């Protein structure tokens, strides 16, 4: 097995884009997409403690665990989209 020198490894890390309205809109869209996926994909809603703020009727029964799970998935999707768009030159 060969090892890469640290400089080669550091050179292979992609450049990340600076924050802009486009980057923020991609992240917001990814989180909304994950929230919709969670709305229809989570089978047992409301098992975790309720959120301390009211939600729209569409998301009734969403608890802390559901919100954290969908937000985590949304951020994973969003980071992948932002890095992919940055590598393609869109940002």
Biopython code that builds the backbone (N, CA, C, O; Angstrom):
import numpy as np
from Bio.PDB.StructureBuilder import StructureBuilder

atoms = [
    (1, "UNK", "N", (0.834, -1.171, 0.000)),
    (1, "UNK", "CA", (0.000, 0.000, 0.000)),
    (1, "UNK", "C", (0.885, 1.242, 0.000)),
    (1, "UNK", "O", (1.828, 1.345, 0.784)),
    (2, "UNK", "N", (0.578, 2.161, -0.867)),
    (2, "UNK", "CA", (1.349, 3.399, -0.916)),
    (2, "UNK", "C", (0.622, 4.488, -0.149)),
    (2, "UNK", "O", (-0.605, 4.484, -0.051)),
    (3, "UNK", "N", (1.377, 5.400, 0.380)),
    (3, "UNK", "CA", (0.774, 6.518, 1.105)),
    (3, "UNK", "C", (1.018, 7.804, 0.340)),
    (3, "UNK", "O", (2.051, 7.976, -0.308)),
    (4, "UNK", "N", (0.067, 8.688, 0.423)),
    (4, "UNK", "CA", (0.203, 9.981, -0.237)),
    (4, "UNK", "C", (0.829, 10.983, 0.713)),
    (4, "UNK", "O", (0.497, 11.007, 1.898)),
    (5, "UNK", "N", (1.721, 11.801, 0.211)),
    (5, "UNK", "CA", (2.233, 12.877, 1.058)),
    (5, "UNK", "C", (1.095, 13.845, 1.414)),
    (5, "UNK", "O", (0.118, 13.975, 0.677)),
    (6, "UNK", "N", (1.243, 14.502, 2.531)),
    (6, "UNK", "CA", (0.212, 15.405, 3.016)),
    (6, "UNK", "C", (-0.087, 16.524, 2.021)),
    (6, "UNK", "O", (-1.234, 16.960, 1.914)),
    (7, "UNK", "N", (0.910, 16.989, 1.303)),
    (7, "UNK", "CA", (0.681, 18.077, 0.343)),
    (7, "UNK", "C", (-0.196, 17.607, -0.811)),
    (7, "UNK", "O", (-1.040, 18.368, -1.284)),
    (8, "UNK", "N", (-0.020, 16.386, -1.269)),
    (8, "UNK", "CA", (-0.865, 15.863, -2.336)),
    (8, "UNK", "C", (-2.291, 15.658, -1.845)),
    (8, "UNK", "O", (-3.249, 15.910, -2.575)),
    (9, "UNK", "N", (-2.424, 15.203, -0.621)),
    (9, "UNK", "CA", (-3.747, 14.998, -0.050)),
    (9, "UNK", "C", (-4.470, 16.331, 0.108)),
    (9, "UNK", "O", (-5.662, 16.428, -0.184)),
    (10, "UNK", "N", (-3.771, 17.343, 0.561)),
    (10, "UNK", "CA", (-4.379, 18.668, 0.731)),
    (10, "UNK", "C", (-4.742, 19.288, -0.611)),
    (10, "UNK", "O", (-5.709, 20.044, -0.705)),
    (11, "UNK", "N", (-3.979, 18.976, -1.643)),
    (11, "UNK", "CA", (-4.262, 19.527, -2.964)),
    (11, "UNK", "C", (-5.500, 18.891, -3.583)),
    (11, "UNK", "O", (-6.096, 19.469, -4.492)),
    (12, "UNK", "N", (-5.895, 17.722, -3.111)),
    (12, "UNK", "CA", (-7.046, 17.046, -3.697)),
    (12, "UNK", "C", (-8.368, 17.498, -3.080)),
    (12, "UNK", "O", (-9.433, 17.108, -3.560)),
    (13, "UNK", "N", (-8.318, 18.316, -2.023)),
    (13, "UNK", "CA", (-9.538, 18.809, -1.389)),
    (13, "UNK", "C", (-10.127, 19.909, -2.269)),
    (13, "UNK", "O", (-9.418, 20.845, -2.638)),
    (14, "UNK", "N", (-11.415, 19.811, -2.612)),
    (14, "UNK", "CA", (-11.994, 20.825, -3.497)),
    (14, "UNK", "C", (-12.128, 22.181, -2.801)),
    (14, "UNK", "O", (-12.308, 22.251, -1.585)),
    (15, "UNK", "N", (-12.039, 23.228, -3.571)),
    (15, "UNK", "CA", (-12.260, 24.567, -3.052)),
    (15, "UNK", "C", (-13.748, 24.752, -2.797)),
    (15, "UNK", "O", (-14.571, 24.434, -3.655)),
    (16, "UNK", "N", (-14.088, 25.254, -1.647)),
    (16, "UNK", "CA", (-15.492, 25.466, -1.326)),
    (16, "UNK", "C", (-15.884, 26.887, -1.697)),
    (16, "UNK", "O", (-15.073, 27.806, -1.570)),
    (17, "UNK", "N", (-17.102, 27.077, -2.147)),
    (17, "UNK", "CA", (-17.528, 28.433, -2.526)),
    (17, "UNK", "C", (-17.783, 29.287, -1.293)),
    (17, "UNK", "O", (-18.110, 28.775, -0.222)),
    (18, "UNK", "N", (-17.631, 30.576, -1.456)),
    (18, "UNK", "CA", (-17.976, 31.488, -0.370)),
    (18, "UNK", "C", (-19.492, 31.613, -0.308)),
    (18, "UNK", "O", (-20.191, 31.293, -1.270)),
    (19, "UNK", "N", (-19.989, 32.079, 0.826)),
    (19, "UNK", "CA", (-21.430, 32.188, 1.002)),
    (19, "UNK", "C", (-21.982, 33.218, 0.040)),
    (19, "UNK", "O", (-21.398, 34.284, -0.159)),
    (20, "UNK", "N", (-23.119, 32.885, -0.555)),
    (20, "UNK", "CA", (-23.837, 33.818, -1.420)),
    (20, "UNK", "C", (-25.312, 33.469, -1.350)),
    (20, "UNK", "O", (-25.700, 32.475, -0.736)),
    (21, "UNK", "N", (-26.113, 34.283, -1.974)),
    (21, "UNK", "CA", (-27.548, 34.017, -1.988)),
    (21, "UNK", "C", (-27.839, 32.721, -2.737)),
    (21, "UNK", "O", (-28.770, 31.999, -2.377)),
    (22, "UNK", "N", (-27.068, 32.418, -3.759)),
    (22, "UNK", "CA", (-27.249, 31.173, -4.499)),
    (22, "UNK", "C", (-26.946, 29.949, -3.650)),
    (22, "UNK", "O", (-27.672, 28.957, -3.701)),
    (23, "UNK", "N", (-25.872, 30.019, -2.868)),
    (23, "UNK", "CA", (-25.515, 28.914, -1.979)),
    (23, "UNK", "C", (-26.607, 28.722, -0.925)),
    (23, "UNK", "O", (-27.000, 27.594, -0.625)),
    (24, "UNK", "N", (-27.087, 29.826, -0.371)),
    (24, "UNK", "CA", (-28.141, 29.745, 0.641)),
    (24, "UNK", "C", (-29.428, 29.181, 0.061)),
    (24, "UNK", "O", (-30.108, 28.394, 0.719)),
    (25, "UNK", "N", (-29.771, 29.571, -1.161)),
    (25, "UNK", "CA", (-31.011, 29.064, -1.767)),
    (25, "UNK", "C", (-30.921, 27.574, -2.060)),
    (25, "UNK", "O", (-31.922, 26.865, -1.957)),
    (26, "UNK", "N", (-29.736, 27.088, -2.424)),
    (26, "UNK", "CA", (-29.557, 25.644, -2.639)),
    (26, "UNK", "C", (-29.743, 24.903, -1.319)),
    (26, "UNK", "O", (-30.409, 23.868, -1.288)),
    (27, "UNK", "N", (-29.171, 25.410, -0.231)),
    (27, "UNK", "CA", (-29.294, 24.753, 1.068)),
    (27, "UNK", "C", (-30.740, 24.784, 1.560)),
    (27, "UNK", "O", (-31.230, 23.788, 2.092)),
    (28, "UNK", "N", (-31.417, 25.897, 1.393)),
    (28, "UNK", "CA", (-32.820, 25.992, 1.814)),
    (28, "UNK", "C", (-33.680, 25.031, 1.016)),
    (28, "UNK", "O", (-34.542, 24.356, 1.579)),
    (29, "UNK", "N", (-33.459, 24.961, -0.287)),
    (29, "UNK", "CA", (-34.221, 24.047, -1.133)),
    (29, "UNK", "C", (-33.970, 22.595, -0.742)),
    (29, "UNK", "O", (-34.902, 21.792, -0.701)),
    (30, "UNK", "N", (-32.724, 22.258, -0.457)),
    (30, "UNK", "CA", (-32.402, 20.883, -0.053)),
    (30, "UNK", "C", (-33.078, 20.530, 1.267)),
    (30, "UNK", "O", (-33.563, 19.411, 1.431)),
    (31, "UNK", "N", (-33.117, 21.472, 2.213)),
    (31, "UNK", "CA", (-33.764, 21.208, 3.492)),
    (31, "UNK", "C", (-35.271, 21.084, 3.343)),
    (31, "UNK", "O", (-35.884, 20.240, 3.997)),
    (32, "UNK", "N", (-35.876, 21.899, 2.505)),
    (32, "UNK", "CA", (-37.321, 21.763, 2.266)),
    (32, "UNK", "C", (-37.637, 20.431, 1.585)),
    (32, "UNK", "O", (-38.638, 19.790, 1.904)),
    (33, "UNK", "N", (-36.791, 20.023, 0.660)),
    (33, "UNK", "CA", (-36.956, 18.737, -0.014)),
    (33, "UNK", "C", (-36.885, 17.590, 1.001)),
    (33, "UNK", "O", (-37.699, 16.668, 0.957)),
    (34, "UNK", "N", (-35.911, 17.653, 1.910)),
    (34, "UNK", "CA", (-35.777, 16.605, 2.931)),
    (34, "UNK", "C", (-36.962, 16.630, 3.895)),
    (34, "UNK", "O", (-37.393, 15.579, 4.368)),
    (35, "UNK", "N", (-37.484, 17.800, 4.185)),
    (35, "UNK", "CA", (-38.648, 17.906, 5.061)),
    (35, "UNK", "C", (-39.872, 17.244, 4.427)),
    (35, "UNK", "O", (-40.647, 16.576, 5.110)),
    (36, "UNK", "N", (-40.036, 17.432, 3.136)),
    (36, "UNK", "CA", (-41.144, 16.781, 2.426)),
    (36, "UNK", "C", (-40.931, 15.269, 2.379)),
    (36, "UNK", "O", (-41.881, 14.506, 2.555)),
    (37, "UNK", "N", (-39.697, 14.834, 2.144)),
    (37, "UNK", "CA", (-39.407, 13.399, 2.160)),
    (37, "UNK", "C", (-39.736, 12.815, 3.533)),
    (37, "UNK", "O", (-40.340, 11.747, 3.633)),
    (38, "UNK", "N", (-39.335, 13.525, 4.591)),
    (38, "UNK", "CA", (-39.610, 13.058, 5.945)),
    (38, "UNK", "C", (-41.092, 13.042, 6.263)),
    (38, "UNK", "O", (-41.567, 12.168, 6.988)),
    (39, "UNK", "N", (-41.811, 13.992, 5.731)),
    (39, "UNK", "CA", (-43.266, 14.061, 5.971)),
    (39, "UNK", "C", (-43.956, 12.799, 5.474)),
    (39, "UNK", "O", (-44.844, 12.268, 6.142)),
    (40, "UNK", "N", (-43.555, 12.325, 4.317)),
    (40, "UNK", "CA", (-44.196, 11.150, 3.730)),
    (40, "UNK", "C", (-43.451, 9.843, 4.029)),
    (40, "UNK", "O", (-44.028, 8.763, 3.902)),
    (41, "UNK", "N", (-42.181, 9.932, 4.424)),
    (41, "UNK", "CA", (-41.380, 8.728, 4.616)),
    (41, "UNK", "C", (-41.335, 8.203, 6.040)),
    (41, "UNK", "O", (-41.170, 7.001, 6.246)),
    (42, "UNK", "N", (-41.480, 9.076, 7.024)),
    (42, "UNK", "CA", (-41.430, 8.637, 8.419)),
    (42, "UNK", "C", (-42.767, 8.009, 8.768)),
    (42, "UNK", "O", (-43.814, 8.649, 8.662)),
    (43, "UNK", "N", (-42.722, 6.758, 9.182)),
    (43, "UNK", "CA", (-43.961, 6.018, 9.404)),
    (43, "UNK", "C", (-44.558, 6.245, 10.785)),
    (43, "UNK", "O", (-45.781, 6.289, 10.916)),
    (44, "UNK", "N", (-43.738, 6.390, 11.813)),
    (44, "UNK", "CA", (-44.253, 6.579, 13.173)),
    (44, "UNK", "C", (-43.883, 7.979, 13.659)),
    (44, "UNK", "O", (-42.850, 8.175, 14.299)),
    (45, "UNK", "N", (-44.730, 8.935, 13.348)),
    (45, "UNK", "CA", (-44.475, 10.315, 13.747)),
    (45, "UNK", "C", (-44.930, 10.543, 15.182)),
    (45, "UNK", "O", (-45.832, 9.865, 15.675)),
    (46, "UNK", "N", (-44.302, 11.497, 15.841)),
    (46, "UNK", "CA", (-44.734, 11.908, 17.154)),
    (46, "UNK", "C", (-44.261, 11.030, 18.294)),
    (46, "UNK", "O", (-44.789, 11.137, 19.401)),
    (47, "UNK", "N", (-43.285, 10.166, 18.066)),
    (47, "UNK", "CA", (-42.782, 9.299, 19.129)),
    (47, "UNK", "C", (-41.870, 10.100, 20.065)),
    (47, "UNK", "O", (-41.823, 9.835, 21.266)),
    (48, "UNK", "N", (-41.165, 11.056, 19.524)),
    (48, "UNK", "CA", (-40.246, 11.868, 20.332)),
    (48, "UNK", "C", (-40.999, 13.048, 20.957)),
    (48, "UNK", "O", (-42.166, 13.274, 20.635)),
    (49, "UNK", "N", (-40.347, 13.798, 21.842)),
    (49, "UNK", "CA", (-41.005, 14.954, 22.459)),
    (49, "UNK", "C", (-41.441, 15.985, 21.414)),
    (49, "UNK", "O", (-40.808, 16.145, 20.370)),
    (50, "UNK", "N", (-42.518, 16.666, 21.720)),
    (50, "UNK", "CA", (-43.049, 17.666, 20.786)),
    (50, "UNK", "C", (-42.130, 18.880, 20.726)),
    (50, "UNK", "O", (-41.367, 19.152, 21.653)),
    (51, "UNK", "N", (-42.221, 19.592, 19.629)),
    (51, "UNK", "CA", (-41.442, 20.818, 19.470)),
    (51, "UNK", "C", (-42.082, 21.945, 20.279)),
    (51, "UNK", "O", (-43.297, 21.938, 20.479)),
    (52, "UNK", "N", (-41.295, 22.908, 20.744)),
    (52, "UNK", "CA", (-41.844, 23.976, 21.578)),
    (52, "UNK", "C", (-42.536, 25.089, 20.798)),
    (52, "UNK", "O", (-42.914, 26.106, 21.379)),
    (53, "UNK", "N", (-42.705, 24.910, 19.506)),
    (53, "UNK", "CA", (-43.373, 25.922, 18.697)),
    (53, "UNK", "C", (-44.394, 25.240, 17.792)),
    (53, "UNK", "O", (-44.236, 24.065, 17.461)),
    (54, "UNK", "N", (-45.430, 25.956, 17.391)),
    (54, "UNK", "CA", (-46.465, 25.335, 16.558)),
    (54, "UNK", "C", (-45.976, 25.120, 15.124)),
    (54, "UNK", "O", (-45.168, 25.888, 14.602)),
    (55, "UNK", "N", (-46.481, 24.072, 14.514)),
    (55, "UNK", "CA", (-46.159, 23.753, 13.122)),
    (55, "UNK", "C", (-47.416, 23.872, 12.268)),
    (55, "UNK", "O", (-48.526, 23.795, 12.795)),
    (56, "UNK", "N", (-47.260, 24.059, 10.964)),
    (56, "UNK", "CA", (-48.433, 24.045, 10.099)),
    (56, "UNK", "C", (-49.130, 22.685, 10.169)),
    (56, "UNK", "O", (-48.514, 21.685, 10.537)),
    (57, "UNK", "N", (-50.405, 22.654, 9.817)),
    (57, "UNK", "CA", (-51.198, 21.415, 9.866)),
    (57, "UNK", "C", (-50.538, 20.283, 9.080)),
    (57, "UNK", "O", (-50.649, 19.116, 9.454)),
    (58, "UNK", "N", (-49.856, 20.632, 7.997)),
    (58, "UNK", "CA", (-49.239, 19.610, 7.138)),
    (58, "UNK", "C", (-48.213, 18.775, 7.908)),
    (58, "UNK", "O", (-48.030, 17.593, 7.615)),
    (59, "UNK", "N", (-47.544, 19.384, 8.888)),
    (59, "UNK", "CA", (-46.494, 18.698, 9.626)),
    (59, "UNK", "C", (-46.922, 18.364, 11.047)),
    (59, "UNK", "O", (-46.074, 18.287, 11.936)),
    (60, "UNK", "N", (-48.166, 18.172, 11.276)),
    (60, "UNK", "CA", (-48.663, 17.811, 12.592)),
    (60, "UNK", "C", (-48.087, 16.461, 13.008)),
    (60, "UNK", "O", (-48.031, 15.531, 12.203)),
    (61, "UNK", "N", (-47.664, 16.358, 14.251)),
    (61, "UNK", "CA", (-47.092, 15.120, 14.753)),
    (61, "UNK", "C", (-45.580, 15.051, 14.635)),
    (61, "UNK", "O", (-44.967, 14.098, 15.117)),
    (62, "UNK", "N", (-44.964, 16.051, 14.000)),
    (62, "UNK", "CA", (-43.507, 16.082, 13.897)),
    (62, "UNK", "C", (-42.941, 16.439, 15.252)),
    (62, "UNK", "O", (-43.355, 17.429, 15.855)),
    (63, "UNK", "N", (-42.001, 15.650, 15.741)),
    (63, "UNK", "CA", (-41.361, 15.911, 17.015)),
    (63, "UNK", "C", (-39.915, 16.316, 16.817)),
    (63, "UNK", "O", (-39.480, 16.607, 15.703)),
    (64, "UNK", "N", (-39.191, 16.329, 17.897)),
    (64, "UNK", "CA", (-37.795, 16.735, 17.872)),
    (64, "UNK", "C", (-36.951, 15.795, 17.004)),
    (64, "UNK", "O", (-36.137, 16.255, 16.203)),
    (65, "UNK", "N", (-37.138, 14.507, 17.159)),
    (65, "UNK", "CA", (-36.338, 13.541, 16.390)),
    (65, "UNK", "C", (-36.610, 13.652, 14.895)),
    (65, "UNK", "O", (-35.686, 13.566, 14.085)),
    (66, "UNK", "N", (-37.873, 13.842, 14.527)),
    (66, "UNK", "CA", (-38.202, 13.964, 13.108)),
    (66, "UNK", "C", (-37.588, 15.222, 12.501)),
    (66, "UNK", "O", (-37.072, 15.195, 11.384)),
    (67, "UNK", "N", (-37.648, 16.326, 13.249)),
    (67, "UNK", "CA", (-37.076, 17.576, 12.749)),
    (67, "UNK", "C", (-35.560, 17.472, 12.612)),
    (67, "UNK", "O", (-34.996, 17.905, 11.607)),
    (68, "UNK", "N", (-34.898, 16.901, 13.619)),
    (68, "UNK", "CA", (-33.445, 16.749, 13.539)),
    (68, "UNK", "C", (-33.033, 15.810, 12.408)),
    (68, "UNK", "O", (-32.045, 16.061, 11.718)),
    (69, "UNK", "N", (-33.786, 14.735, 12.221)),
    (69, "UNK", "CA", (-33.460, 13.778, 11.156)),
    (69, "UNK", "C", (-33.612, 14.408, 9.781)),
    (69, "UNK", "O", (-32.738, 14.256, 8.928)),
    (70, "UNK", "N", (-34.720, 15.118, 9.559)),
    (70, "UNK", "CA", (-34.934, 15.712, 8.236)),
    (70, "UNK", "C", (-33.967, 16.864, 7.987)),
    (70, "UNK", "O", (-33.506, 17.045, 6.860)),
    (71, "UNK", "N", (-33.647, 17.653, 9.028)),
    (71, "UNK", "CA", (-32.677, 18.737, 8.849)),
    (71, "UNK", "C", (-31.279, 18.187, 8.574)),
    (71, "UNK", "O", (-30.536, 18.756, 7.775)),
    (72, "UNK", "N", (-30.918, 17.093, 9.226)),
    (72, "UNK", "CA", (-29.609, 16.471, 8.969)),
    (72, "UNK", "C", (-29.528, 15.961, 7.543)),
    (72, "UNK", "O", (-28.537, 16.187, 6.849)),
    (73, "UNK", "N", (-30.577, 15.272, 7.107)),
    (73, "UNK", "CA", (-30.598, 14.785, 5.723)),
    (73, "UNK", "C", (-30.559, 15.954, 4.742)),
    (73, "UNK", "O", (-29.869, 15.888, 3.725)),
    (74, "UNK", "N", (-31.292, 17.017, 5.040)),
    (74, "UNK", "CA", (-31.283, 18.194, 4.172)),
    (74, "UNK", "C", (-29.914, 18.829, 4.058)),
    (74, "UNK", "O", (-29.522, 19.270, 2.978)),
    (75, "UNK", "N", (-29.179, 18.882, 5.164)),
    (75, "UNK", "CA", (-27.837, 19.451, 5.112)),
    (75, "UNK", "C", (-26.868, 18.548, 4.350)),
    (75, "UNK", "O", (-25.993, 19.046, 3.641)),
    (76, "UNK", "N", (-27.009, 17.247, 4.484)),
    (76, "UNK", "CA", (-26.157, 16.331, 3.716)),
    (76, "UNK", "C", (-26.422, 16.490, 2.225)),
    (76, "UNK", "O", (-25.484, 16.569, 1.432)),
    (77, "UNK", "N", (-27.693, 16.536, 1.842)),
    (77, "UNK", "CA", (-28.046, 16.739, 0.432)),
    (77, "UNK", "C", (-27.544, 18.094, -0.049)),
    (77, "UNK", "O", (-26.987, 18.207, -1.142)),
    (78, "UNK", "N", (-27.745, 19.133, 0.781)),
    (78, "UNK", "CA", (-27.340, 20.486, 0.404)),
    (78, "UNK", "C", (-25.841, 20.628, 0.218)),
    (78, "UNK", "O", (-25.391, 21.267, -0.733)),
    (79, "UNK", "N", (-25.059, 20.036, 1.118)),
    (79, "UNK", "CA", (-23.599, 20.110, 0.988)),
    (79, "UNK", "C", (-23.152, 19.398, -0.284)),
    (79, "UNK", "O", (-22.278, 19.890, -0.999)),
    (80, "UNK", "N", (-23.740, 18.259, -0.564)),
    (80, "UNK", "CA", (-23.392, 17.542, -1.793)),
    (80, "UNK", "C", (-23.727, 18.349, -3.036)),
    (80, "UNK", "O", (-22.950, 18.386, -3.990)),
    (81, "UNK", "N", (-24.882, 18.993, -3.021)),
    (81, "UNK", "CA", (-25.267, 19.806, -4.178)),
    (81, "UNK", "C", (-24.367, 21.032, -4.327)),
    (81, "UNK", "O", (-23.963, 21.372, -5.439)),
    (82, "UNK", "N", (-24.055, 21.693, -3.222)),
    (82, "UNK", "CA", (-23.212, 22.893, -3.282)),
    (82, "UNK", "C", (-21.811, 22.549, -3.755)),
    (82, "UNK", "O", (-21.259, 23.243, -4.609)),
    (83, "UNK", "N", (-21.226, 21.481, -3.208)),
    (83, "UNK", "CA", (-19.883, 21.093, -3.651)),
    (83, "UNK", "C", (-19.889, 20.631, -5.108)),
    (83, "UNK", "O", (-18.960, 20.928, -5.860)),
    (84, "UNK", "N", (-20.930, 19.909, -5.503)),
    (84, "UNK", "CA", (-21.023, 19.479, -6.899)),
    (84, "UNK", "C", (-21.176, 20.648, -7.855)),
    (84, "UNK", "O", (-20.536, 20.688, -8.906)),
    (85, "UNK", "N", (-22.024, 21.599, -7.489)),
    (85, "UNK", "CA", (-22.190, 22.781, -8.334)),
    (85, "UNK", "C", (-20.925, 23.638, -8.370)),
    (85, "UNK", "O", (-20.608, 24.236, -9.398)),
    (86, "UNK", "N", (-20.205, 23.697, -7.252)),
    (86, "UNK", "CA", (-18.953, 24.461, -7.229)),
    (86, "UNK", "C", (-17.896, 23.819, -8.124)),
    (86, "UNK", "O", (-17.155, 24.512, -8.821)),
    (87, "UNK", "N", (-17.837, 22.496, -8.096)),
    (87, "UNK", "CA", (-16.865, 21.797, -8.948)),
    (87, "UNK", "C", (-17.213, 21.928, -10.427)),
    (87, "UNK", "O", (-16.324, 21.934, -11.279)),
    (88, "UNK", "N", (-18.497, 22.031, -10.728)),
    (88, "UNK", "CA", (-18.897, 22.160, -12.132)),
    (88, "UNK", "C", (-18.762, 23.594, -12.638)),
    (88, "UNK", "O", (-18.883, 23.851, -13.835)),
    (89, "UNK", "N", (-18.510, 24.526, -11.716)),
    (89, "UNK", "CA", (-18.315, 25.912, -12.128)),
    (89, "UNK", "C", (-19.559, 26.764, -12.020)),
    (89, "UNK", "O", (-19.546, 27.915, -12.456)),
    (90, "UNK", "N", (-20.632, 26.243, -11.456)),
    (90, "UNK", "CA", (-21.866, 27.016, -11.349)),
    (90, "UNK", "C", (-21.781, 28.099, -10.285)),
    (90, "UNK", "O", (-22.499, 29.096, -10.364)),
    (91, "UNK", "N", (-20.920, 27.922, -9.296)),
    (91, "UNK", "CA", (-20.744, 28.942, -8.251)),
    (91, "UNK", "C", (-19.408, 29.588, -8.390)),
    (91, "UNK", "O", (-19.066, 30.474, -7.607)),
]
sb = StructureBuilder()
sb.init_structure("model")
sb.init_model(0)
sb.init_chain("A")
sb.init_seg("    ")
for serial, (resi, resn, name, xyz) in enumerate(atoms, 1):
    if name == "N":
        sb.init_residue(resn, " ", resi, " ")
    sb.init_atom(name, np.array(xyz, "f"), 0.0, 1.0, " ", f" {name:<3s}", serial, name[0])
structure = sb.get_structure()
